[in-house]
Structures are given as structure tokens and as C-alpha cells.
Amino acid sequence: NPAREIPIQQMMGKAPTENSKGVRLVNLPQVRDIQNEEFEKMLAGQQTAQQALDNAVERGNKAIQEAIGN
């Protein structure tokens, strides 16, 4: 399908910009595991939905910061 090649060709040969770099989330698998763990705790009645979200954000942010060395 030649149409699928058009966007690729448009991006090739040009310097990347903030909008073309794409999402680069370090430790994405670890962050997903954290989200799943907190969701499972919520389903088990060990915490509220809000607590699960808050914990996932806190733990996920910490994992990302550790991965980038901050």
C-alpha cells in the first residue's frame, strides 16, 4: 500500500522536532506493572480507586525518575 509510505517519507531526512520525536517513556513495562499491581489491590478491596490511582502515579513517577537518574 503506497499510501502508508507517505508519512514515513515525509518524516525521513528532516531533523527531529519536539513534536516529531514521539513518546519516549523509560521503564514503560515497569510502570505498567505498577499500574496493574495497584489496580489489583483496588479490586481486592485493599484500597479505594482514588488510592490506587494516587499510588500508581507516585510509584510510576518514582520509577521514571530513578530510570533517568533524577
trRosetta pair geometry for C-beta under 8 A, 3 or more apart (Angstrom, degrees):
i j d omega theta_ij theta_ji phi_ij phi_ji
1 4 4.9 65 96 0 107 108
1 5 7.8 171 102 -12 63 85
2 5 5.6 -56 -163 28 49 116
2 6 7.5 66 146 -40 70 88
3 6 5.9 -30 -164 -2 45 117
4 7 7.5 -50 -174 28 43 97
4 8 7.5 34 141 -6 66 113
5 8 5.4 -66 -157 45 49 114
5 9 5.7 47 150 -23 82 108
6 9 5.9 -59 -146 38 27 108
6 10 6.3 28 157 -22 64 107
7 10 5.5 -54 -146 34 34 115
7 11 6.5 25 159 -14 66 107
8 11 6.2 -65 -154 38 30 103
8 12 6.4 30 154 -27 67 109
9 12 5.8 -52 -141 28 33 113
10 14 8.0 -16 153 0 52 135
11 14 6.4 -106 -168 41 38 111
11 20 6.3 168 -136 -161 108 127
14 20 7.7 -4 98 109 115 174
16 20 5.1 -145 -149 88 71 105
16 21 5.0 80 172 -79 127 78
17 20 4.8 75 45 15 79 101
17 21 7.1 -130 83 -26 36 85
18 21 6.4 -40 -146 7 26 116
21 24 6.8 -53 144 -17 105 116
25 28 4.7 90 98 -75 107 98
25 31 7.0 -62 154 20 123 152
25 64 7.2 -61 -165 -114 81 119
26 64 6.1 124 69 -139 92 72
26 67 4.2 -177 126 128 128 140
26 68 6.0 152 35 -58 151 86
27 30 4.2 -43 -177 42 96 119
27 31 5.7 102 119 -27 89 92
27 63 5.0 -157 138 145 154 106
27 64 5.8 -150 50 -91 124 56
27 66 7.9 60 -50 70 159 90
27 67 4.4 -143 -29 -56 121 154
28 31 5.6 -55 -142 37 33 112
28 32 6.3 36 157 -21 66 104
29 32 5.7 -53 -149 35 32 113
29 33 6.5 35 152 -21 65 103
30 33 5.6 -51 -151 33 34 114
30 34 6.5 38 150 -21 65 102
30 63 5.1 -160 120 -178 125 145
30 67 7.9 168 46 -60 143 131
31 34 5.5 -49 -150 33 35 115
31 35 6.5 38 150 -20 64 102
31 60 4.5 65 -138 -138 95 100
31 63 5.9 -173 -76 80 75 138
31 64 6.9 27 -74 -55 124 96
32 35 5.6 -51 -150 35 34 113
32 36 6.4 34 153 -18 65 105
33 36 5.7 -56 -149 38 32 111
33 37 6.3 34 153 -22 66 105
34 37 5.7 -53 -147 34 30 112
34 38 6.4 23 158 -13 64 107
34 56 5.8 137 131 -139 96 70
34 59 4.7 -168 -159 110 135 121
34 60 5.2 -179 86 -72 146 78
34 63 6.5 -150 -35 -14 147 147
35 38 6.1 -61 -149 40 28 106
35 39 6.1 28 155 -19 65 111
35 56 4.9 62 -106 -147 62 129
35 60 6.9 33 -55 -71 85 128
36 39 5.6 -57 -144 38 30 112
36 40 6.2 32 157 -21 65 106
37 40 5.8 -56 -149 35 28 111
37 41 6.6 30 152 -19 63 104
38 41 5.6 -49 -150 32 35 114
38 42 6.6 37 150 -20 63 103
38 47 7.5 -54 -164 66 76 141
38 52 4.3 137 156 -160 96 78
38 53 7.5 152 138 -58 137 21
38 55 4.8 175 -121 88 129 112
38 56 4.2 -132 42 -62 158 94
38 59 7.3 177 -52 32 126 137
39 42 5.6 -53 -154 34 34 114
39 43 6.5 32 150 -17 66 105
39 52 5.9 95 -87 -179 40 137
39 56 7.6 37 -40 -70 76 137
40 43 5.6 -53 -146 38 34 111
40 44 6.2 30 154 -16 66 109
41 44 5.7 -60 -146 41 30 109
41 46 4.3 -78 -172 67 84 122
41 47 5.1 28 130 20 111 108
41 52 6.2 173 73 -102 98 100
41 55 7.9 -19 60 69 145 156
42 45 7.8 49 175 -65 31 20
42 46 7.2 -86 -71 55 23 75
42 47 5.5 -61 -88 76 65 83
42 48 6.9 3 -129 138 95 15
42 49 5.6 77 -153 -93 139 51
42 51 7.3 165 -91 72 95 89
42 52 3.9 -34 -54 -55 125 147
47 51 3.8 -116 176 93 113 132
47 52 5.4 143 99 -56 118 77
47 55 7.1 14 145 -6 168 141
48 51 4.6 100 51 6 76 102
48 52 7.0 -135 96 -6 42 86
49 52 5.6 -53 -150 34 33 114
49 53 6.5 31 153 -16 65 104
50 53 5.8 -54 -148 37 33 110
50 54 6.1 31 155 -17 67 108
51 54 5.7 -55 -143 40 31 111
51 55 6.0 29 159 -18 66 109
52 55 5.9 -57 -143 39 26 108
52 56 6.2 27 157 -20 63 109
53 56 5.8 -56 -145 36 28 111
53 57 6.4 27 157 -18 64 106
54 57 5.9 -56 -150 36 29 110
54 58 6.3 24 155 -15 65 109
55 58 5.8 -57 -143 40 31 109
55 59 5.9 20 163 -10 68 112
56 59 6.2 -58 -137 45 24 103
56 60 5.6 25 163 -19 63 116
57 60 5.9 -59 -137 41 21 110
57 61 6.1 21 163 -17 61 110
58 61 6.1 -58 -147 37 23 108
58 62 6.4 22 155 -19 60 109
59 62 5.6 -55 -148 36 31 113
59 63 6.4 33 154 -21 65 105
60 63 5.7 -53 -149 34 32 111
60 64 6.5 29 154 -16 65 105
61 64 5.7 -55 -149 37 32 110
61 65 6.2 32 155 -18 67 107
62 65 5.8 -55 -145 38 30 110
62 66 6.3 31 156 -19 64 106
63 66 5.8 -54 -147 36 29 111
63 67 6.4 30 153 -22 63 108
64 67 5.6 -57 -150 34 31 113
64 68 6.5 10 160 -3 66 108
65 68 6.3 -66 -145 46 29 96
65 70 4.5 -84 -162 73 86 99
66 69 7.7 40 -178 -73 29 25
66 70 7.8 -91 -64 56 23 61
